Amino acid sequence: MLAKISTTWKLFLKLLGPEILLSSLKSRHSFSHSPSHLGLMHRHEHLLRKTTKNFKTATTTLQSTLLLLLLVPLIKPAPPTQQDSRIIYDYGTDNFEESIFSQDYEDKYLDGKNIKEKETVIIPNEKSLQLQKDEAITPLPPKKENDEMPTCLLCVCLSGSVYCEEVDIDAVPPLPKESAYLYARFNKIKKLTAKDFADIPNLRRLDFTGNLIEDIEDGTFSKLSLLEELSLAENQLLKLPVLPPKLTLFNAKYNKIKSRGIKANAFKKLNNLTFLYLDHNALESVPLNLPESLRVIHLQFNNIASITDDTFCKANDTSYIRDRIEEIRLEGNPIVLGKHPNSFICLKRLPIGSYF
């Protein structure tokens, strides 16, 4: 009987809750005041109060749990603490691969802020070290003569003209085959060779003014059949090379050329030669066999002390007139022109120089 009553109380407790059930029992039911009934009533009342307390505790816990679940998405996770140094290794299946580690080093202050920079160091493995060693041991290929800076980067190439002025070259640079004009003034070239122009047959003008040229190989200009203007002024020449046949202008002033350095027929076959500049040299006499085509002859400031009747005219032909010559300069020489009147009889204009 008591077991059935206890089971019934538990069922009502689950359905109605402990507080509602307790209040209903006190207000609506009256029990006999027998000791058995009173004891049973006290027992169930104690059970109800204990159950109520446990129920309140469970309810509070459930509410706290639900509140915590609602607040969790709103809470941002704290940033992970940064370690001072971090080492990362990468292991392969058989060999130890290259490993990279990042290390924070000294703090630098910029605009009041502490900025940490990272330095990356690569630890090469044995294989890469061996490759570097092999590369260091491997000898470099020999440098070829033409492996230097291309001419048109060192100089200026423009429509067949090459301008290599004041670039401190000491030899004629390789020229494009289509070159017609070369200006290599004020450099440090000391010698001209036949190889310099062997493959450049279209050259029409060469200007080597202001170099250090002392020697010119025989045949240097032999293949330059189109060359019209050649300037070797302000160099260190002691003698003249064989000149190409179509020259119209030859300039070798301010050198050290002596008369023995000019061959007797050096100018004889130059039928187009119009301008000849040999001033400021060491000539002792006027060059022989000057062509009829000459208009301007500059021989001032040499060591010329005498001339003959055949120097500019023809001694055996008094009717000969040399009408093309417009200017002959002989000042600055020890010669007294007044002592040689027959030497200028064929000229339209007297030479410039000292007559007394």
Secondary structure, DSSP 4 states (H G I P E B T S, - for coil): -HHHHHHHHHHHHHHH-HHHHHHHHHHH------HHHHHHHHHHHHHHHHHHHHHHHHHHHHHHHHHHHHHGGGSPPPPPPPPSEEEE--B-SSSB--EEEEEE---EEETTEEE--EEEEEE--HHHHHHHHHHHHSPPPPPPGGGSS-HHHHSEEETTEEE-TTS--SSPPP--TT--EEE--SS---EE-GGGGTT-TT--EEE-TTS---EE-TTTTTT-TT--EEE--SS--SS--PPPTT-SEEE--SS--BGGGS-TTTTTT-TT--EEE--SSB-SSPPSS--TT--EEE--SS------TTTTS-TT-TT--B-S--EEE-TTSS--GGG-GGGGTTBSSPPBS---
